[in-house]
Amino acid sequence: MIDIALKLSLIILAIAMLGLVYRLVKGPTTPDRIVALDAMGVNLVSIAAVLSMILNTSNFLDIILLIAILAFIGTVAYAKFLEKGEVIEYDRNQ
Amino acid sequence: MTVISDIIIVFLLLAGAFLSLVAAFGVIRLPDVYTRNHAASKSATLGVMFILLGTFIFFLAKDGFFSSRLLLGIAFFFITAPVAGHLISRAAYNSGVKMWDKSVRDDLKNKK
């Protein structure tokens, strides 16, 4: 029962990833593409978790936390670049 | 591996995958960037939290392995995903992305 559920959820997650790729390619504005990339990072964490259950190893659990942190930092950097034009500002009082 | 933990793991996995699929459909079908962000940042977060909880129960029931990294990952997603959604939405509004033309109310229009 649990093998079928694992494979089914992996297929469903792959379909969701394809839908997000559609929005990433087509999205009319830049924030659309950032939303799609952020959701793709979240989906990638789910795929890593399901894959660690299929392969029956607990060595991927560090990777889950790593992908989560990197996706968050990338999203914050893109949002700050869109809003202020630079990611790290040298003069904060302007 | 008892039957009860099997049933709980299967339910959590399928619910998480279904919520991720709902998030992807929302991102495809909704009309403007704010509603898409609404779909992606809520539904995908709950979906990945379900799947990580299922993984935690899987390793706890199979090996007796208490993975504190998975609990930390669940807490991290719960904290950071709404923050990331808020930052994208604010950057979109401040860089001048138009709302859907059928939306009726913009509270930030006169506030500069």
N, CA and C atoms of all chains as a GROMACS GRO file, in nm:
protein
  618
    1MET      N    1   0.084  -0.120   0.000
    1MET     CA    2   0.000   0.000   0.000
    1MET      C    3   0.087   0.124   0.000
    2ILE      N    4   0.194   0.120   0.078
    2ILE     CA    5   0.272   0.243   0.092
    2ILE      C    6   0.361   0.266  -0.030
    3ASP      N    7   0.398   0.159  -0.101
    3ASP     CA    8   0.476   0.177  -0.225
    3ASP      C    9   0.393   0.244  -0.333
    4ILE      N   10   0.266   0.200  -0.345
    4ILE     CA   11   0.178   0.260  -0.446
    4ILE      C   12   0.157   0.408  -0.413
    5ALA      N   13   0.136   0.438  -0.283
    5ALA     CA   14   0.113   0.578  -0.244
    5ALA      C   15   0.237   0.663  -0.274
    6LEU      N   16   0.356   0.607  -0.249
    6LEU     CA   17   0.479   0.682  -0.276
    6LEU      C   18   0.492   0.712  -0.424
    7LYS      N   19   0.469   0.611  -0.510
    7LYS     CA   20   0.485   0.636  -0.653
    7LYS      C   21   0.379   0.731  -0.705
    8LEU      N   22   0.254   0.714  -0.653
    8LEU     CA   23   0.146   0.803  -0.696
    8LEU      C   24   0.175   0.947  -0.659
    9SER      N   25   0.224   0.968  -0.536
    9SER     CA   26   0.250   1.107  -0.497
    9SER      C   27   0.368   1.164  -0.574
   10LEU      N   28   0.466   1.080  -0.611
   10LEU     CA   29   0.577   1.129  -0.694
   10LEU      C   30   0.527   1.174  -0.831
   11ILE      N   31   0.433   1.096  -0.890
   11ILE     CA   32   0.377   1.134  -1.020
   11ILE      C   33   0.299   1.264  -1.009
   12ILE      N   34   0.218   1.276  -0.901
   12ILE     CA   35   0.137   1.398  -0.884
   12ILE      C   36   0.228   1.520  -0.867
   13LEU      N   37   0.336   1.503  -0.791
   13LEU     CA   38   0.429   1.615  -0.772
   13LEU      C   39   0.497   1.653  -0.902
   14ALA      N   40   0.528   1.553  -0.988
   14ALA     CA   41   0.589   1.585  -1.116
   14ALA      C   42   0.492   1.661  -1.205
   15ILE      N   43   0.363   1.625  -1.200
   15ILE     CA   44   0.264   1.698  -1.280
   15ILE      C   45   0.253   1.843  -1.232
   16ALA      N   46   0.256   1.861  -1.098
   16ALA     CA   47   0.251   1.996  -1.043
   16ALA      C   48   0.373   2.077  -1.086
   17MET      N   49   0.489   2.013  -1.090
   17MET     CA   50   0.611   2.080  -1.133
   17MET      C   51   0.599   2.124  -1.279
   18LEU      N   52   0.536   2.038  -1.364
   18LEU     CA   53   0.518   2.076  -1.505
   18LEU      C   54   0.427   2.197  -1.519
   19GLY      N   55   0.321   2.203  -1.437
   19GLY     CA   56   0.233   2.320  -1.440
   19GLY      C   57   0.306   2.446  -1.401
   20LEU      N   58   0.395   2.436  -1.301
   20LEU     CA   59   0.472   2.554  -1.261
   20LEU      C   60   0.571   2.594  -1.368
   21VAL      N   61   0.625   2.495  -1.443
   21VAL     CA   62   0.716   2.529  -1.554
   21VAL      C   63   0.641   2.606  -1.662
   22TYR      N   64   0.513   2.567  -1.684
   22TYR     CA   65   0.431   2.642  -1.780
   22TYR      C   66   0.420   2.788  -1.739
   23ARG      N   67   0.392   2.813  -1.612
   23ARG     CA   68   0.379   2.952  -1.567
   23ARG      C   69   0.514   3.022  -1.572
   24LEU      N   70   0.621   2.950  -1.547
   24LEU     CA   71   0.755   3.010  -1.551
   24LEU      C   72   0.791   3.053  -1.693
   25VAL      N   73   0.750   2.974  -1.793
   25VAL     CA   74   0.781   3.011  -1.931
   25VAL      C   75   0.690   3.122  -1.978
   26LYS      N   76   0.559   3.113  -1.948
   26LYS     CA   77   0.462   3.202  -2.009
   26LYS      C   78   0.443   3.331  -1.933
   27GLY      N   79   0.459   3.327  -1.797
   27GLY     CA   80   0.423   3.438  -1.709
   27GLY      C   81   0.451   3.577  -1.765
   28PRO      N   82   0.353   3.667  -1.767
   28PRO     CA   83   0.373   3.793  -1.838
   28PRO      C   84   0.473   3.885  -1.768
   29THR      N   85   0.476   3.885  -1.635
   29THR     CA   86   0.564   3.977  -1.565
   29THR      C   87   0.671   3.900  -1.489
   30THR      N   88   0.771   3.974  -1.439
   30THR     CA   89   0.878   3.909  -1.363
   30THR      C   90   0.830   3.851  -1.229
   31PRO      N   91   0.744   3.920  -1.151
   31PRO     CA   92   0.697   3.858  -1.026
   31PRO      C   93   0.623   3.726  -1.046
   32ASP      N   94   0.555   3.710  -1.162
   32ASP     CA   95   0.493   3.580  -1.190
   32ASP      C   96   0.597   3.469  -1.193
   33ARG      N   97   0.709   3.500  -1.260
   33ARG     CA   98   0.813   3.397  -1.271
   33ARG      C   99   0.877   3.369  -1.136
   34ILE      N  100   0.888   3.474  -1.051
   34ILE     CA  101   0.947   3.450  -0.919
   34ILE      C  102   0.853   3.364  -0.834
   35VAL      N  103   0.722   3.389  -0.843
   35VAL     CA  104   0.624   3.306  -0.771
   35VAL      C  105   0.636   3.161  -0.815
   36ALA      N  106   0.649   3.140  -0.948
   36ALA     CA  107   0.659   3.003  -0.999
   36ALA      C  108   0.788   2.936  -0.951
   37LEU      N  109   0.899   3.013  -0.950
   37LEU     CA  110   1.026   2.953  -0.904
   37LEU      C  111   1.022   2.919  -0.756
   38ASP      N  112   0.959   3.005  -0.676
   38ASP     CA  113   0.948   2.978  -0.532
   38ASP      C  114   0.867   2.850  -0.507
   39ALA      N  115   0.753   2.838  -0.580
   39ALA     CA  116   0.671   2.718  -0.564
   39ALA      C  117   0.744   2.594  -0.615
   40MET      N  118   0.830   2.613  -0.718
   40MET     CA  119   0.909   2.499  -0.766
   40MET      C  120   1.010   2.454  -0.662
   41GLY      N  121   1.068   2.549  -0.588
   41GLY     CA  122   1.160   2.510  -0.480
   41GLY      C  123   1.088   2.430  -0.372
   42VAL      N  124   0.966   2.473  -0.339
   42VAL     CA  125   0.887   2.400  -0.238
   42VAL      C  126   0.854   2.259  -0.287
   43ASN      N  127   0.818   2.250  -0.419
   43ASN     CA  128   0.788   2.118  -0.475
   43ASN      C  129   0.910   2.027  -0.477
   44LEU      N  130   1.027   2.088  -0.501
   44LEU     CA  131   1.150   2.009  -0.506
   44LEU      C  132   1.181   1.948  -0.369
   45VAL      N  133   1.148   2.023  -0.262
   45VAL     CA  134   1.165   1.967  -0.127
   45VAL      C  135   1.075   1.846  -0.107
   46SER      N  136   0.949   1.856  -0.156
   46SER     CA  137   0.857   1.742  -0.144
   46SER      C  138   0.910   1.622  -0.221
   47ILE      N  139   0.963   1.647  -0.344
   47ILE     CA  140   1.014   1.537  -0.425
   47ILE      C  141   1.134   1.472  -0.355
   48ALA      N  142   1.222   1.552  -0.293
   48ALA     CA  143   1.336   1.494  -0.221
   48ALA      C  144   1.290   1.409  -0.104
   49ALA      N  145   1.185   1.454  -0.033
   49ALA     CA  146   1.136   1.377   0.081
   49ALA      C  147   1.077   1.244   0.035
   50VAL      N  148   0.995   1.248  -0.073
   50VAL     CA  149   0.935   1.123  -0.122
   50VAL      C  150   1.042   1.028  -0.175
   51LEU      N  151   1.145   1.086  -0.241
   51LEU     CA  152   1.253   1.004  -0.297
   51LEU      C  153   1.335   0.939  -0.185
   52SER      N  154   1.352   1.010  -0.074
   52SER     CA  155   1.426   0.949   0.037
   52SER      C  156   1.348   0.835   0.099
   53MET      N  157   1.212   0.842   0.090
   53MET     CA  158   1.133   0.727   0.138
   53MET      C  159   1.138   0.611   0.039
   54ILE      N  160   1.139   0.643  -0.094
   54ILE     CA  161   1.143   0.534  -0.194
   54ILE      C  162   1.277   0.462  -0.186
   55LEU      N  163   1.388   0.539  -0.177
   55LEU     CA  164   1.520   0.477  -0.172
   55LEU      C  165   1.554   0.424  -0.034
   56ASN      N  166   1.467   0.455   0.065
   56ASN     CA  167   1.477   0.398   0.199
   56ASN      C  168   1.607   0.437   0.270
   57THR      N  169   1.645   0.563   0.254
   57THR     CA  170   1.765   0.613   0.320
   57THR      C  171   1.732   0.744   0.390
   58SER      N  172   1.804   0.772   0.497
   58SER     CA  173   1.781   0.898   0.568
   58SER      C  174   1.895   0.997   0.545
   59ASN      N  175   1.970   0.977   0.435
   59ASN     CA  176   2.082   1.068   0.409
   59ASN      C  177   2.041   1.191   0.332
   60PHE      N  178   1.918   1.194   0.278
   60PHE     CA  179   1.875   1.310   0.201
   60PHE      C  180   1.812   1.418   0.289
   61LEU      N  181   1.800   1.391   0.419
   61LEU     CA  182   1.721   1.483   0.501
   61LEU      C  183   1.793   1.614   0.525
   62ASP      N  184   1.927   1.614   0.511
   62ASP     CA  185   2.000   1.741   0.516
   62ASP      C  186   1.968   1.825   0.393
   63ILE      N  187   1.958   1.755   0.278
   63ILE     CA  188   1.936   1.824   0.151
   63ILE      C  189   1.804   1.900   0.153
   64ILE      N  190   1.703   1.840   0.222
   64ILE     CA  191   1.572   1.906   0.231
   64ILE      C  192   1.586   2.043   0.295
   65LEU      N  193   1.654   2.048   0.409
   65LEU     CA  194   1.671   2.175   0.479
   65LEU      C  195   1.754   2.272   0.396
   66LEU      N  196   1.854   2.219   0.325
   66LEU     CA  197   1.941   2.304   0.242
   66LEU      C  198   1.863   2.367   0.128
   67ILE      N  199   1.779   2.287   0.058
   67ILE     CA  200   1.700   2.343  -0.053
   67ILE      C  201   1.604   2.448  -0.001
   68ALA      N  202   1.543   2.422   0.117
   68ALA     CA  203   1.449   2.519   0.173
   68ALA      C  204   1.517   2.652   0.200
   69ILE      N  205   1.634   2.649   0.263
   69ILE     CA  206   1.705   2.773   0.297
   69ILE      C  207   1.748   2.845   0.170
   70LEU      N  208   1.800   2.772   0.071
   70LEU     CA  209   1.848   2.838  -0.052
   70LEU      C  210   1.732   2.899  -0.130
   71ALA      N  211   1.616   2.831  -0.134
   71ALA     CA  212   1.501   2.887  -0.206
   71ALA      C  213   1.454   3.014  -0.139
   72PHE      N  214   1.452   3.016  -0.006
   72PHE     CA  215   1.408   3.137   0.066
   72PHE      C  216   1.503   3.253   0.040
   73ILE      N  217   1.634   3.227   0.047
   73ILE     CA  218   1.730   3.335   0.026
   73ILE      C  219   1.721   3.389  -0.117
   74GLY      N  220   1.704   3.299  -0.215
   74GLY     CA  221   1.692   3.343  -0.354
   74GLY      C  222   1.568   3.429  -0.376
   75THR      N  223   1.456   3.387  -0.314
   75THR     CA  224   1.333   3.465  -0.330
   75THR      C  225   1.347   3.603  -0.269
   76VAL      N  226   1.407   3.610  -0.149
   76VAL     CA  227   1.424   3.740  -0.084
   76VAL      C  228   1.515   3.830  -0.166
   77ALA      N  229   1.622   3.772  -0.223
   77ALA     CA  230   1.715   3.854  -0.303
   77ALA      C  231   1.646   3.906  -0.428
   78TYR      N  232   1.565   3.821  -0.496
   78TYR     CA  233   1.495   3.867  -0.615
   78TYR      C  234   1.395   3.976  -0.581
   79ALA      N  235   1.322   3.958  -0.468
   79ALA     CA  236   1.222   4.059  -0.431
   79ALA      C  237   1.289   4.192  -0.401
   80LYS      N  238   1.404   4.188  -0.334
   80LYS     CA  239   1.472   4.313  -0.302
   80LYS      C  240   1.530   4.378  -0.427
   81PHE      N  241   1.575   4.295  -0.520
   81PHE     CA  242   1.627   4.350  -0.645
   81PHE      C  243   1.516   4.418  -0.724
   82LEU      N  244   1.396   4.357  -0.727
   82LEU     CA  245   1.284   4.419  -0.799
   82LEU      C  246   1.243   4.550  -0.735
   83GLU      N  247   1.249   4.556  -0.601
   83GLU     CA  248   1.192   4.673  -0.534
   83GLU      C  249   1.290   4.788  -0.532
   84LYS      N  250   1.419   4.762  -0.510
   84LYS     CA  251   1.514   4.871  -0.490
   84LYS      C  252   1.619   4.880  -0.598
   85GLY      N  253   1.630   4.783  -0.688
   85GLY     CA  254   1.727   4.793  -0.794
   85GLY      C  255   1.862   4.735  -0.760
   86GLU      N  256   1.886   4.706  -0.632
   86GLU     CA  257   2.011   4.640  -0.596
   86GLU      C  258   1.984   4.547  -0.478
   87VAL      N  259   2.068   4.445  -0.461
   87VAL     CA  260   2.041   4.345  -0.357
   87VAL      C  261   2.103   4.387  -0.225
   88ILE      N  262   2.229   4.432  -0.231
   88ILE     CA  263   2.297   4.478  -0.110
   88ILE      C  264   2.323   4.627  -0.128
   89GLU      N  265   2.262   4.708  -0.042
   89GLU     CA  266   2.279   4.852  -0.060
   89GLU      C  267   2.391   4.901   0.031
   90TYR      N  268   2.468   4.995  -0.023
   90TYR     CA  269   2.579   5.048   0.055
   90TYR      C  270   2.537   5.169   0.137
   91ASP      N  271   2.445   5.251   0.084
   91ASP     CA  272   2.400   5.370   0.154
   91ASP      C  273   2.254   5.349   0.191
   92ARG      N  274   2.228   5.328   0.319
   92ARG     CA  275   2.092   5.298   0.358
   92ARG      C  276   2.007   5.422   0.378
   93ASN      N  277   2.067   5.540   0.377
   93ASN     CA  278   1.991   5.659   0.413
   93ASN      C  279   1.954   5.742   0.290
   94GLN      N  280   1.910   5.677   0.185
   94GLN     CA  281   1.870   5.759   0.070
   94GLN      C  282   1.723   5.739   0.037
   95MET      N  283   0.653  -0.110   1.173
   95MET     CA  284   0.551  -0.066   1.078
   95MET      C  285   0.418  -0.131   1.110
   96THR      N  286   0.334  -0.065   1.179
   96THR     CA  287   0.201  -0.118   1.201
   96THR      C  288   0.106  -0.066   1.093
   97VAL      N  289  -0.015  -0.119   1.096
   97VAL     CA  290  -0.112  -0.078   0.994
   97VAL      C  291  -0.155   0.066   1.014
   98ILE      N  292  -0.163   0.107   1.142
   98ILE     CA  293  -0.211   0.242   1.171
   98ILE      C  294  -0.112   0.346   1.117
   99SER      N  295   0.016   0.324   1.140
   99SER     CA  296   0.114   0.421   1.089
   99SER      C  297   0.117   0.420   0.937
  100ASP      N  298   0.096   0.301   0.876
  100ASP     CA  299   0.086   0.294   0.730
  100ASP      C  300  -0.026   0.383   0.679
  101ILE      N  301  -0.143   0.371   0.743
  101ILE     CA  302  -0.259   0.450   0.696
  101ILE      C  303  -0.232   0.599   0.713
  102ILE      N  304  -0.170   0.636   0.827
  102ILE     CA  305  -0.142   0.778   0.850
  102ILE      C  306  -0.043   0.830   0.746
  103ILE      N  307   0.061   0.750   0.717
  103ILE     CA  308   0.162   0.795   0.620
  103ILE      C  309   0.100   0.810   0.481
  104VAL      N  310   0.018   0.713   0.440
  104VAL     CA  311  -0.044   0.721   0.307
  104VAL      C  312  -0.135   0.842   0.298
  105PHE      N  313  -0.213   0.867   0.404
  105PHE     CA  314  -0.301   0.984   0.401
  105PHE      C  315  -0.221   1.113   0.391
  106LEU      N  316  -0.114   1.125   0.471
  106LEU     CA  317  -0.036   1.249   0.468
  106LEU      C  318   0.031   1.270   0.334
  107LEU      N  319   0.084   1.162   0.275
  107LEU     CA  320   0.150   1.173   0.144
  107LEU      C  321   0.052   1.217   0.036
  108LEU      N  322  -0.066   1.150   0.030
  108LEU     CA  323  -0.158   1.184  -0.077
  108LEU      C  324  -0.218   1.322  -0.056
  109ALA      N  325  -0.243   1.362   0.071
  109ALA     CA  326  -0.295   1.496   0.096
  109ALA      C  327  -0.192   1.603   0.057
  110GLY      N  328  -0.065   1.578   0.088
  110GLY     CA  329   0.038   1.676   0.053
  110GLY      C  330   0.055   1.688  -0.097
  111ALA      N  331   0.054   1.575  -0.168
  111ALA     CA  332   0.069   1.580  -0.314
  111ALA      C  333  -0.051   1.648  -0.378
  112PHE      N  334  -0.171   1.620  -0.323
  112PHE     CA  335  -0.291   1.684  -0.377
  112PHE      C  336  -0.286   1.835  -0.356
  113LEU      N  337  -0.239   1.879  -0.239
  113LEU     CA  338  -0.231   2.024  -0.215
  113LEU      C  339  -0.128   2.090  -0.306
  114SER      N  340  -0.017   2.019  -0.336
  114SER     CA  341   0.080   2.076  -0.430
  114SER      C  342   0.019   2.087  -0.569
  115LEU      N  343  -0.061   1.987  -0.608
  115LEU     CA  344  -0.127   1.994  -0.739
  115LEU      C  345  -0.227   2.109  -0.743
  116VAL      N  346  -0.299   2.132  -0.632
  116VAL     CA  347  -0.394   2.244  -0.625
  116VAL      C  348  -0.320   2.377  -0.639
  117ALA      N  349  -0.202   2.386  -0.576
  117ALA     CA  350  -0.122   2.508  -0.587
  117ALA      C  351  -0.079   2.531  -0.730
  118ALA      N  352  -0.037   2.424  -0.800
  118ALA     CA  353   0.007   2.440  -0.939
  118ALA      C  354  -0.110   2.482  -1.027
  119PHE      N  355  -0.229   2.422  -1.005
  119PHE     CA  356  -0.344   2.463  -1.085
  119PHE      C  357  -0.383   2.607  -1.057
  120GLY      N  358  -0.371   2.650  -0.930
  120GLY     CA  359  -0.399   2.790  -0.900
  120GLY      C  360  -0.302   2.882  -0.969
  121VAL      N  361  -0.173   2.845  -0.971
  121VAL     CA  362  -0.073   2.929  -1.037
  121VAL      C  363  -0.099   2.934  -1.187
  122ILE      N  364  -0.151   2.826  -1.245
  122ILE     CA  365  -0.181   2.830  -1.388
  122ILE      C  366  -0.306   2.913  -1.415
  123ARG      N  367  -0.412   2.893  -1.338
  123ARG     CA  368  -0.542   2.943  -1.381
  123ARG      C  369  -0.580   3.081  -1.331
  124LEU      N  370  -0.523   3.128  -1.220
  124LEU     CA  371  -0.571   3.254  -1.163
  124LEU      C  372  -0.524   3.373  -1.244
  125PRO      N  373  -0.595   3.487  -1.239
  125PRO     CA  374  -0.574   3.591  -1.340
  125PRO      C  375  -0.453   3.682  -1.321
  126ASP      N  376  -0.417   3.723  -1.201
  126ASP     CA  377  -0.304   3.816  -1.190
  126ASP      C  378  -0.205   3.767  -1.085
  127VAL      N  379  -0.098   3.844  -1.066
  127VAL     CA  380   0.014   3.792  -0.988
  127VAL      C  381  -0.020   3.781  -0.840
  128TYR      N  382  -0.112   3.866  -0.791
  128TYR     CA  383  -0.144   3.862  -0.647
  128TYR      C  384  -0.224   3.737  -0.611
  129THR      N  385  -0.322   3.703  -0.696
  129THR     CA  386  -0.399   3.582  -0.668
  129THR      C  387  -0.314   3.457  -0.687
  130ARG      N  388  -0.222   3.461  -0.788
  130ARG     CA  389  -0.133   3.346  -0.805
  130ARG      C  390  -0.042   3.328  -0.685
  131ASN      N  391   0.004   3.440  -0.630
  131ASN     CA  392   0.090   3.434  -0.512
  131ASN      C  393   0.011   3.381  -0.391
  132HIS      N  394  -0.116   3.422  -0.384
  132HIS     CA  395  -0.204   3.371  -0.277
  132HIS      C  396  -0.214   3.219  -0.283
  133ALA      N  397  -0.234   3.166  -0.407
  133ALA     CA  398  -0.246   3.020  -0.421
  133ALA      C  399  -0.115   2.951  -0.388
  134ALA      N  400  -0.004   3.005  -0.445
  134ALA     CA  401   0.123   2.933  -0.432
  134ALA      C  402   0.176   2.934  -0.290
  135SER      N  403   0.162   3.049  -0.220
  135SER     CA  404   0.230   3.056  -0.091
  135SER      C  405   0.152   2.989   0.020
  136LYS      N  406   0.022   2.963   0.003
  136LYS     CA  407  -0.052   2.895   0.112
  136LYS      C  408  -0.060   2.745   0.088
  137SER      N  409  -0.110   2.710  -0.031
  137SER     CA  410  -0.140   2.569  -0.056
  137SER      C  411  -0.012   2.485  -0.067
  138ALA      N  412   0.090   2.540  -0.134
  138ALA     CA  413   0.214   2.464  -0.149
  138ALA      C  414   0.283   2.446  -0.014
  139THR      N  415   0.271   2.549   0.075
  139THR     CA  416   0.334   2.537   0.206
  139THR      C  417   0.269   2.427   0.290
  140LEU      N  418   0.134   2.424   0.290
  140LEU     CA  419   0.066   2.319   0.368
  140LEU      C  420   0.095   2.182   0.308
  141GLY      N  421   0.104   2.175   0.173
  141GLY     CA  422   0.135   2.046   0.110
  141GLY      C  423   0.271   1.994   0.150
  142VAL      N  424   0.373   2.080   0.146
  142VAL     CA  425   0.507   2.032   0.180
  142VAL      C  426   0.517   2.002   0.329
  143MET      N  427   0.439   2.072   0.413
  143MET     CA  428   0.442   2.038   0.556
  143MET      C  429   0.380   1.902   0.581
  144PHE      N  430   0.271   1.868   0.506
  144PHE     CA  431   0.212   1.735   0.518
  144PHE      C  432   0.312   1.628   0.476
  145ILE      N  433   0.381   1.652   0.362
  145ILE     CA  434   0.472   1.548   0.313
  145ILE      C  435   0.590   1.530   0.408
  146LEU      N  436   0.642   1.641   0.465
  146LEU     CA  437   0.754   1.627   0.559
  146LEU      C  438   0.710   1.557   0.687
  147LEU      N  439   0.585   1.584   0.731
  147LEU     CA  440   0.534   1.513   0.849
  147LEU      C  441   0.518   1.364   0.820
  148GLY      N  442   0.474   1.332   0.696
  148GLY     CA  443   0.465   1.190   0.659
  148GLY      C  444   0.601   1.123   0.658
  149THR      N  445   0.703   1.195   0.607
  149THR     CA  446   0.839   1.139   0.608
  149THR      C  447   0.889   1.116   0.749
  150PHE      N  448   0.859   1.213   0.837
  150PHE     CA  449   0.900   1.200   0.978
  150PHE      C  450   0.838   1.076   1.042
  151ILE      N  451   0.706   1.055   1.019
  151ILE     CA  452   0.638   0.939   1.078
  151ILE      C  453   0.690   0.810   1.015
  152PHE      N  454   0.724   0.814   0.883
  152PHE     CA  455   0.778   0.697   0.815
  152PHE      C  456   0.907   0.651   0.879
  153PHE      N  457   1.002   0.744   0.897
  153PHE     CA  458   1.130   0.701   0.955
  153PHE      C  459   1.118   0.668   1.103
  154LEU      N  460   1.023   0.734   1.172
  154LEU     CA  461   1.002   0.702   1.314
  154LEU      C  462   0.940   0.563   1.330
  155ALA      N  463   0.850   0.525   1.238
  155ALA     CA  464   0.783   0.395   1.252
  155ALA      C  465   0.869   0.281   1.199
  156LYS      N  466   0.949   0.310   1.096
  156LYS     CA  467   1.024   0.200   1.033
  156LYS      C  468   1.154   0.171   1.109
  157ASP      N  469   1.233   0.277   1.134
  157ASP     CA  470   1.363   0.255   1.197
  157ASP      C  471   1.368   0.294   1.344
  158GLY      N  472   1.263   0.365   1.390
  158GLY     CA  473   1.275   0.427   1.521
  158GLY      C  474   1.371   0.544   1.519
  159PHE      N  475   1.387   0.606   1.403
  159PHE     CA  476   1.485   0.713   1.384
  159PHE      C  477   1.414   0.847   1.398
  160PHE      N  478   1.445   0.920   1.507
  160PHE     CA  479   1.382   1.048   1.533
  160PHE      C  480   1.461   1.156   1.461
  161SER      N  481   1.406   1.202   1.346
  161SER     CA  482   1.481   1.299   1.267
  161SER      C  483   1.440   1.441   1.305
  162SER      N  484   1.526   1.506   1.383
  162SER     CA  485   1.492   1.643   1.425
  162SER      C  486   1.508   1.740   1.310
  163ARG      N  487   1.582   1.701   1.203
  163ARG     CA  488   1.598   1.791   1.089
  163ARG      C  489   1.466   1.809   1.015
  164LEU      N  490   1.384   1.702   1.012
  164LEU     CA  491   1.255   1.716   0.944
  164LEU      C  492   1.162   1.808   1.022
  165LEU      N  493   1.164   1.798   1.155
  165LEU     CA  494   1.082   1.890   1.236
  165LEU      C  495   1.130   2.033   1.218
  166LEU      N  496   1.262   2.049   1.210
  166LEU     CA  497   1.318   2.182   1.186
  166LEU      C  498   1.277   2.235   1.050
  167GLY      N  499   1.274   2.144   0.948
  167GLY     CA  500   1.230   2.184   0.815
  167GLY      C  501   1.084   2.227   0.815
  168ILE      N  502   0.997   2.155   0.889
  168ILE     CA  503   0.856   2.194   0.896
  168ILE      C  504   0.842   2.332   0.959
  169ALA      N  505   0.916   2.355   1.070
  169ALA     CA  506   0.909   2.486   1.136
  169ALA      C  507   0.963   2.596   1.045
  170PHE      N  508   1.071   2.564   0.970
  170PHE     CA  509   1.130   2.663   0.880
  170PHE      C  510   1.032   2.702   0.770
  171PHE      N  511   0.963   2.602   0.711
  171PHE     CA  512   0.865   2.635   0.607
  171PHE      C  513   0.751   2.716   0.664
  172PHE      N  514   0.706   2.678   0.784
  172PHE     CA  515   0.593   2.749   0.844
  172PHE      C  516   0.629   2.895   0.870
  173ILE      N  517   0.756   2.923   0.902
  173ILE     CA  518   0.795   3.060   0.930
  173ILE      C  519   0.823   3.137   0.801
  174THR      N  520   0.900   3.078   0.707
  174THR     CA  521   0.954   3.159   0.598
  174THR      C  522   0.865   3.168   0.476
  175ALA      N  523   0.776   3.072   0.450
  175ALA     CA  524   0.699   3.077   0.325
  175ALA      C  525   0.604   3.197   0.321
  176PRO      N  526   0.532   3.234   0.430
  176PRO     CA  527   0.450   3.355   0.421
  176PRO      C  528   0.534   3.481   0.406
  177VAL      N  529   0.654   3.483   0.465
  177VAL     CA  530   0.741   3.600   0.451
  177VAL      C  531   0.783   3.617   0.306
  178ALA      N  532   0.819   3.506   0.240
  178ALA     CA  533   0.861   3.512   0.099
  178ALA      C  534   0.743   3.557   0.012
  179GLY      N  535   0.624   3.507   0.039
  179GLY     CA  536   0.507   3.549  -0.037
  179GLY      C  537   0.478   3.697  -0.021
  180HIS      N  538   0.489   3.746   0.103
  180HIS     CA  539   0.468   3.888   0.129
  180HIS      C  540   0.570   3.974   0.056
  181LEU      N  541   0.696   3.930   0.055
  181LEU     CA  542   0.801   4.010  -0.011
  181LEU      C  543   0.779   4.014  -0.162
  182ILE      N  544   0.742   3.900  -0.224
  182ILE     CA  545   0.717   3.901  -0.369
  182ILE      C  546   0.600   3.992  -0.402
  183SER      N  547   0.493   3.984  -0.320
  183SER     CA  548   0.373   4.062  -0.350
  183SER      C  549   0.402   4.212  -0.335
  184ARG      N  550   0.478   4.249  -0.231
  184ARG     CA  551   0.511   4.390  -0.212
  184ARG      C  552   0.602   4.441  -0.323
  185ALA      N  553   0.699   4.359  -0.365
  185ALA     CA  554   0.787   4.400  -0.474
  185ALA      C  555   0.708   4.416  -0.603
  186ALA      N  556   0.608   4.327  -0.626
  186ALA     CA  557   0.528   4.339  -0.746
  186ALA      C  558   0.446   4.467  -0.744
  187TYR      N  559   0.387   4.501  -0.626
  187TYR     CA  560   0.306   4.623  -0.620
  187TYR      C  561   0.393   4.747  -0.637
  188ASN      N  562   0.510   4.748  -0.573
  188ASN     CA  563   0.593   4.868  -0.581
  188ASN      C  564   0.662   4.882  -0.715
  189SER      N  565   0.675   4.773  -0.792
  189SER     CA  566   0.733   4.788  -0.924
  189SER      C  567   0.625   4.805  -1.030
  190GLY      N  568   0.501   4.826  -0.988
  190GLY     CA  569   0.398   4.871  -1.081
  190GLY      C  570   0.327   4.764  -1.160
  191VAL      N  571   0.314   4.642  -1.105
  191VAL     CA  572   0.238   4.538  -1.175
  191VAL      C  573   0.090   4.565  -1.150
  192LYS      N  574   0.012   4.566  -1.261
  192LYS     CA  575  -0.131   4.597  -1.249
  192LYS      C  576  -0.208   4.480  -1.187
  193MET      N  577  -0.316   4.516  -1.113
  193MET     CA  578  -0.404   4.412  -1.062
  193MET      C  579  -0.497   4.367  -1.174
  194TRP      N  580  -0.577   4.264  -1.144
  194TRP     CA  581  -0.677   4.216  -1.239
  194TRP      C  582  -0.776   4.328  -1.268
  195ASP      N  583  -0.822   4.340  -1.390
  195ASP     CA  584  -0.907   4.456  -1.421
  195ASP      C  585  -1.047   4.441  -1.366
  196LYS      N  586  -1.083   4.328  -1.308
  196LYS     CA  587  -1.213   4.316  -1.243
  196LYS      C  588  -1.204   4.332  -1.091
  197SER      N  589  -1.085   4.359  -1.037
  197SER     CA  590  -1.076   4.379  -0.892
  197SER      C  591  -1.128   4.517  -0.858
  198VAL      N  592  -1.198   4.527  -0.742
  198VAL     CA  593  -1.276   4.648  -0.715
  198VAL      C  594  -1.211   4.739  -0.612
  199ARG      N  595  -1.109   4.694  -0.540
  199ARG     CA  596  -1.066   4.774  -0.428
  199ARG      C  597  -0.914   4.772  -0.418
  200ASP      N  598  -0.853   4.890  -0.406
  200ASP     CA  599  -0.708   4.901  -0.394
  200ASP      C  600  -0.680   4.998  -0.280
  201ASP      N  601  -0.654   4.946  -0.163
  201ASP     CA  602  -0.638   5.031  -0.046
  201ASP      C  603  -0.508   5.109  -0.047
  202LEU      N  604  -0.410   5.064  -0.125
  202LEU     CA  605  -0.278   5.129  -0.122
  202LEU      C  606  -0.264   5.235  -0.229
  203LYS      N  607  -0.372   5.263  -0.305
  203LYS     CA  608  -0.356   5.350  -0.422
  203LYS      C  609  -0.322   5.493  -0.383
  204ASN      N  610  -0.386   5.545  -0.276
  204ASN     CA  611  -0.364   5.684  -0.238
  204ASN      C  612  -0.256   5.699  -0.133
  205LYS      N  613  -0.190   5.591  -0.098
  205LYS     CA  614  -0.092   5.594   0.011
  205LYS      C  615   0.047   5.594  -0.049
  206LYS      N  616   0.121   5.700  -0.030
  206LYS     CA  617   0.256   5.705  -0.089
  206LYS      C  618   0.358   5.737   0.018
   0.00000   0.00000   0.00000
